[in-house]
Amino acid sequence: DLAANDEAKTKSFDFEGISMELTTDFLRMDFVSEDYDFIVGTDELTIMGIKMPNSETGLAELSVLEFAQNFRLAMEEENPTEITEIEGIPTMSYNSTDSGEEQTVAVMFYKGADCFWAVCFVTEADDFEDSYNDICKYAKTIKCE
């Protein structure tokens, strides 16, 4: 019972070639949409992953930064932003309005042996600064096979 657990403990989440260390506060969503390969979340933070196999993208020779720049260009009209780095991880951040709520999305990019991952950290826009340290902490634990 999470309500009885005052202090969240570290919990590993694994999905088809990617893993991350979160806490027991996070729950895996079984209703993964066709747009995402996994979704985990709490009341304050949702993490969604998109796997792009090299066999489908033809981009295996790119670095993770080059892939991030291509991803950004594909979204530029909808979400104009630049690639920056958070904790050395290529990242693009933007605000989005979903169901009338303004959200901040930080998309972080990773490269595995045979794919790229775009991992989206989503909070309400007003909560992003408060969640920033946790996002950085969780992003650094992500490992790709």
Backbone as CSV, one residue per row, in Angstrom:
resi,resn,N_x,N_y,N_z,CA_x,CA_y,CA_z,C_x,C_y,C_z
1,ASP,0.851,-1.182,0.000,0.000,0.000,0.000,0.893,1.241,0.000
2,LEU,0.885,1.986,-1.080,1.750,3.163,-1.175,1.356,4.241,-0.176
3,ALA,0.079,4.319,0.176,-0.368,5.345,1.121,0.296,5.153,2.479
4,ALA,0.568,3.906,2.839,1.202,3.627,4.124,2.714,3.792,4.050
5,ASN,3.252,3.941,2.863,4.685,4.060,2.660,5.068,5.535,2.579
6,ASP,5.561,6.084,3.703,5.905,7.500,3.740,7.135,7.819,2.899
7,GLU,8.033,6.849,2.732,9.260,7.099,1.994,9.357,6.125,0.825
8,ALA,9.418,6.682,-0.372,9.517,5.847,-1.558,10.894,5.208,-1.625
9,LYS,10.906,3.985,-2.098,12.162,3.252,-2.251,12.517,3.162,-3.730
10,THR,13.788,2.937,-4.023,14.237,2.796,-5.403,13.608,1.558,-6.021
11,LYS,13.185,1.706,-7.265,12.577,0.598,-7.998,13.074,0.654,-9.438
12,SER,13.503,-0.486,-9.968,13.988,-0.561,-11.338,12.822,-0.866,-12.275
13,PHE,12.774,-0.138,-13.390,11.789,-0.386,-14.437,12.550,-0.792,-15.694
14,ASP,12.134,-1.886,-16.315,12.773,-2.395,-17.521,11.728,-2.543,-18.621
15,PHE,12.094,-2.100,-19.814,11.221,-2.197,-20.983,12.081,-2.517,-22.194
16,GLU,11.816,-3.543,-22.913,12.411,-3.876,-24.205,13.706,-3.140,-24.561
17,GLY,14.753,-3.330,-23.771,16.044,-2.757,-24.111,16.398,-1.457,-23.418
18,ILE,15.570,-1.002,-22.496,15.873,0.215,-21.747,15.498,-0.031,-20.285
19,SER,16.309,0.521,-19.381,15.996,0.400,-17.957,16.258,1.736,-17.282
20,MET,15.601,1.933,-16.155,15.795,3.156,-15.384,15.476,2.898,-13.923
21,GLU,16.125,3.663,-13.067,15.893,3.579,-11.631,14.975,4.730,-11.233
22,LEU,13.773,4.385,-10.812,12.805,5.385,-10.347,12.533,5.101,-8.884
23,THR,11.319,5.331,-8.433,10.950,4.999,-7.063,9.643,4.211,-7.076
24,THR,9.309,3.691,-5.918,8.063,2.924,-5.778,6.834,3.807,-5.955
25,ASP,7.008,5.120,-6.011,5.879,6.021,-6.275,5.395,5.901,-7.722
26,PHE,6.266,5.430,-8.612,5.914,5.318,-10.031,5.151,4.034,-10.293
27,LEU,4.155,4.157,-11.144,3.384,3.001,-11.572,3.496,2.861,-13.079
28,ARG,3.623,1.633,-13.528,3.669,1.365,-14.966,2.241,1.366,-15.492
29,MET,2.044,2.072,-16.589,0.718,2.157,-17.190,0.563,1.017,-18.189
30,ASP,-0.494,0.259,-18.042,-0.736,-0.867,-18.947,-1.374,-0.424,-20.248
31,PHE,-1.892,0.785,-20.290,-2.614,1.260,-21.468,-1.697,2.054,-22.392
32,VAL,-0.540,1.497,-22.718,0.419,2.195,-23.570,-0.235,2.503,-24.908
33,SER,-0.124,3.751,-25.323,-0.717,4.160,-26.595,0.169,3.708,-27.734
34,GLU,-0.342,3.792,-28.941,0.455,3.413,-30.108,1.623,4.359,-30.337
35,ASP,1.604,5.528,-29.696,2.682,6.503,-29.867,3.882,6.235,-28.963
36,TYR,3.693,5.451,-27.893,4.763,5.240,-26.912,4.943,3.757,-26.636
37,ASP,6.190,3.372,-26.358,6.491,1.979,-26.038,6.356,1.694,-24.550
38,PHE,6.445,2.716,-23.716,6.162,2.545,-22.292,5.706,3.878,-21.714
39,ILE,4.941,3.778,-20.632,4.521,4.950,-19.871,4.567,4.559,-18.393
40,VAL,5.258,5.362,-17.586,5.238,5.216,-16.134,4.946,6.592,-15.565
41,GLY,4.379,6.634,-14.370,4.088,7.952,-13.839,3.698,7.978,-12.383
42,THR,3.686,9.203,-11.876,3.165,9.543,-10.557,2.136,10.639,-10.800
43,ASP,1.626,11.216,-9.744,0.695,12.338,-9.890,1.386,13.565,-10.478
44,GLU,2.702,13.696,-10.257,3.423,14.897,-10.672,4.231,14.740,-11.956
45,LEU,4.674,13.528,-12.282,5.600,13.326,-13.386,5.233,12.075,-14.178
46,THR,5.174,12.228,-15.491,4.943,11.096,-16.384,6.167,10.930,-17.262
47,ILE,6.602,9.685,-17.435,7.751,9.372,-18.282,7.273,8.421,-19.374
48,MET,7.511,8.815,-20.633,7.058,8.018,-21.771,8.233,7.788,-22.701
49,GLY,8.349,6.591,-23.244,9.464,6.275,-24.119,9.030,5.868,-25.507
50,ILE,9.806,6.321,-26.483,9.590,5.975,-27.880,10.860,5.294,-28.385
51,LYS,10.720,4.044,-28.825,11.859,3.291,-29.349,11.850,3.383,-30.868
52,MET,13.002,3.732,-31.431,13.128,3.830,-32.886,14.247,2.906,-33.346
53,PRO,13.876,1.676,-33.761,14.895,0.710,-34.203,15.667,1.212,-35.416
54,ASN,16.964,0.958,-35.428,17.796,1.394,-36.548,17.339,0.782,-37.868
55,SER,16.799,-0.431,-37.819,16.342,-1.081,-39.046,15.187,-0.313,-39.685
56,GLU,14.431,0.424,-38.872,13.306,1.211,-39.385,13.700,2.644,-39.719
57,THR,14.713,3.167,-39.037,15.085,4.564,-39.243,16.221,4.739,-40.236
58,GLY,17.067,3.721,-40.390,18.227,3.835,-41.271,19.236,4.856,-40.770
59,LEU,19.250,5.110,-39.475,20.096,6.165,-38.907,21.166,5.636,-37.964
60,ALA,21.516,4.360,-38.073,22.443,3.722,-37.136,23.787,4.437,-37.030
61,GLU,24.243,5.058,-38.125,25.565,5.689,-38.119,25.579,7.032,-37.382
62,LEU,24.428,7.565,-37.039,24.380,8.863,-36.359,24.770,8.747,-34.895
63,SER,25.334,9.819,-34.363,25.543,9.904,-32.917,24.197,10.224,-32.281
64,VAL,24.127,10.101,-30.976,22.872,10.416,-30.295,22.527,11.903,-30.457
65,LEU,23.537,12.772,-30.484,23.290,14.208,-30.685,22.757,14.467,-32.093
66,GLU,23.337,13.825,-33.091,22.839,14.002,-34.470,21.412,13.489,-34.600
67,PHE,21.120,12.360,-33.938,19.755,11.845,-33.969,18.791,12.839,-33.315
68,ALA,19.193,13.393,-32.173,18.356,14.367,-31.469,18.067,15.575,-32.361
69,GLN,19.077,16.033,-33.088,18.884,17.175,-33.992,17.909,16.833,-35.116
70,ASN,17.987,15.614,-35.661,17.024,15.186,-36.684,15.612,15.098,-36.119
71,PHE,15.479,14.576,-34.914,14.187,14.467,-34.243,13.591,15.865,-34.057
72,ARG,14.427,16.792,-33.603,13.974,18.173,-33.389,13.495,18.790,-34.692
73,LEU,14.238,18.581,-35.775,13.835,19.141,-37.069,12.478,18.612,-37.512
74,ALA,12.207,17.340,-37.219,10.924,16.752,-37.593,9.774,17.378,-36.812
75,MET,10.052,17.913,-35.625,9.011,18.503,-34.778,9.039,20.028,-34.781
76,GLU,9.947,20.627,-35.550,10.197,22.058,-35.461,8.955,22.919,-35.682
77,GLU,8.139,22.571,-36.647,6.963,23.393,-36.926,5.982,23.363,-35.754
78,GLU,5.825,22.177,-35.156,4.897,22.025,-34.033,5.482,22.565,-32.723
79,ASN,6.756,22.306,-32.507,7.408,22.678,-31.250,8.799,23.231,-31.521
80,PRO,8.890,24.493,-31.919,10.220,25.039,-32.196,11.043,25.114,-30.914
81,THR,12.179,24.487,-30.938,13.046,24.453,-29.773,14.457,24.127,-30.233
82,GLU,15.404,24.232,-29.359,16.792,23.885,-29.672,17.197,22.692,-28.826
83,ILE,18.212,21.975,-29.282,18.779,20.883,-28.500,19.779,21.479,-27.519
84,THR,19.621,21.153,-26.264,20.566,21.537,-25.223,21.030,20.238,-24.568
85,GLU,21.733,20.353,-23.497,22.119,19.165,-22.742,21.736,19.358,-21.290
86,ILE,21.190,18.304,-20.716,20.940,18.256,-19.282,21.752,17.077,-18.775
87,GLU,22.699,17.352,-17.898,23.556,16.306,-17.360,24.261,15.537,-18.476
88,GLY,24.622,16.223,-19.563,25.323,15.596,-20.680,24.437,14.809,-21.632
89,ILE,23.126,14.850,-21.430,22.179,14.096,-22.258,21.507,15.076,-23.224
90,PRO,21.583,14.822,-24.543,20.896,15.713,-25.489,19.410,15.800,-25.141
91,THR,18.904,17.039,-25.071,17.539,17.270,-24.584,16.902,18.407,-25.354
92,MET,15.619,18.274,-25.623,14.843,19.411,-26.109,13.653,19.561,-25.183
93,SER,13.338,20.802,-24.840,12.225,21.084,-23.936,11.272,22.048,-24.610
94,TYR,10.002,21.861,-24.335,8.987,22.752,-24.884,7.734,22.678,-24.028
95,ASN,6.869,23.652,-24.190,5.577,23.649,-23.507,4.504,23.200,-24.478
96,SER,3.522,22.514,-23.942,2.426,21.976,-24.735,1.143,22.135,-23.941
97,THR,0.043,22.280,-24.639,-1.250,22.345,-23.959,-2.010,21.074,-24.272
98,ASP,-2.325,20.317,-23.229,-3.053,19.067,-23.380,-4.260,19.118,-22.458
99,SER,-5.429,18.959,-23.016,-6.672,19.006,-22.237,-6.787,20.299,-21.445
100,GLY,-6.315,21.391,-22.020,-6.414,22.685,-21.364,-5.346,22.950,-20.323
101,GLU,-4.510,21.953,-20.018,-3.437,22.101,-19.033,-2.132,22.379,-19.758
102,GLU,-1.405,23.407,-19.330,-0.091,23.650,-19.926,0.923,22.735,-19.261
103,GLN,1.669,22.023,-20.100,2.670,21.083,-19.618,4.033,21.452,-20.179
104,THR,5.071,21.088,-19.440,6.426,21.202,-19.945,6.908,19.787,-20.225
105,VAL,7.496,19.620,-21.404,8.000,18.323,-21.844,9.502,18.454,-22.059
106,ALA,10.270,17.570,-21.439,11.710,17.476,-21.683,11.932,16.126,-22.358
107,VAL,12.380,16.157,-23.612,12.640,14.933,-24.362,14.139,14.690,-24.337
108,MET,14.540,13.549,-23.789,15.952,13.207,-23.672,16.240,12.029,-24.589
109,PHE,17.419,12.049,-25.202,17.745,11.088,-26.253,18.869,10.159,-25.824
110,TYR,18.701,8.878,-26.189,19.648,7.835,-25.835,19.869,6.932,-27.045
111,LYS,21.046,6.311,-27.100,21.339,5.383,-28.191,21.671,4.019,-27.608
112,GLY,20.969,2.998,-28.112,21.260,1.625,-27.748,22.040,0.961,-28.867
113,ALA,22.249,-0.333,-28.748,23.024,-1.071,-29.749,22.338,-1.082,-31.105
114,ASP,21.008,-1.150,-31.116,20.288,-1.257,-32.391,19.105,-0.305,-32.507
115,CYS,19.100,0.728,-31.666,17.976,1.668,-31.706,18.335,2.977,-31.021
116,PHE,17.477,3.949,-31.210,17.511,5.192,-30.446,16.263,5.228,-29.588
117,TRP,16.338,5.906,-28.466,15.180,6.136,-27.596,15.002,7.633,-27.401
118,ALA,13.756,8.083,-27.480,13.374,9.426,-27.057,12.523,9.218,-25.799
119,VAL,12.997,9.726,-24.670,12.294,9.551,-23.403,11.765,10.914,-22.979
120,CYS,10.441,11.001,-22.852,9.761,12.263,-22.541,9.422,12.323,-21.057
121,PHE,9.873,13.375,-20.396,9.520,13.655,-19.001,8.502,14.786,-19.040
122,VAL,7.298,14.557,-18.521,6.204,15.516,-18.652,5.676,15.905,-17.273
123,THR,5.597,17.231,-17.033,5.001,17.761,-15.806,4.078,18.911,-16.183
124,GLU,3.249,19.304,-15.230,2.515,20.544,-15.436,3.565,21.655,-15.495
125,ALA,3.350,22.637,-16.348,4.351,23.698,-16.564,4.759,24.361,-15.252
126,ASP,3.804,24.596,-14.359,4.108,25.255,-13.086,4.966,24.391,-12.165
127,ASP,4.990,23.083,-12.406,5.726,22.160,-11.545,7.103,21.783,-12.085
128,PHE,7.441,22.236,-13.302,8.680,21.781,-13.924,9.912,22.120,-13.086
129,GLU,10.017,23.336,-12.607,11.194,23.720,-11.811,11.332,22.867,-10.567
130,ASP,10.201,22.575,-9.908,10.239,21.731,-8.714,10.644,20.295,-9.051
131,SER,10.333,19.835,-10.247,10.630,18.459,-10.672,11.986,18.325,-11.352
132,TYR,12.624,19.443,-11.667,13.844,19.424,-12.474,14.930,18.511,-11.897
133,ASN,15.220,18.615,-10.606,16.274,17.794,-10.000,15.945,16.309,-10.084
134,ASP,14.674,15.956,-9.867,14.268,14.553,-9.981,14.397,14.071,-11.420
135,ILE,13.997,14.903,-12.388,14.123,14.524,-13.798,15.590,14.240,-14.126
136,CYS,16.486,15.112,-13.682,17.920,14.904,-13.930,18.395,13.607,-13.277
137,LYS,17.974,13.374,-12.052,18.380,12.163,-11.330,17.902,10.910,-12.074
138,TYR,16.641,10.891,-12.486,16.099,9.718,-13.186,16.734,9.560,-14.564
139,ALA,16.940,10.666,-15.271,17.502,10.602,-16.627,18.897,9.986,-16.608
140,LYS,19.685,10.271,-15.573,21.046,9.731,-15.486,21.060,8.231,-15.243
141,THR,19.938,7.657,-14.784,19.918,6.201,-14.500,19.516,5.393,-15.732
142,ILE,19.107,6.049,-16.793,18.616,5.321,-17.971,19.785,4.638,-18.685
143,LYS,19.594,3.356,-18.941,20.576,2.540,-19.649,19.873,1.862,-20.817
144,CYS,20.541,1.866,-21.969,20.004,1.202,-23.173,20.914,0.044,-23.555
145,GLU,20.294,-1.057,-23.959,21.076,-2.209,-24.426,21.547,-1.967,-25.836
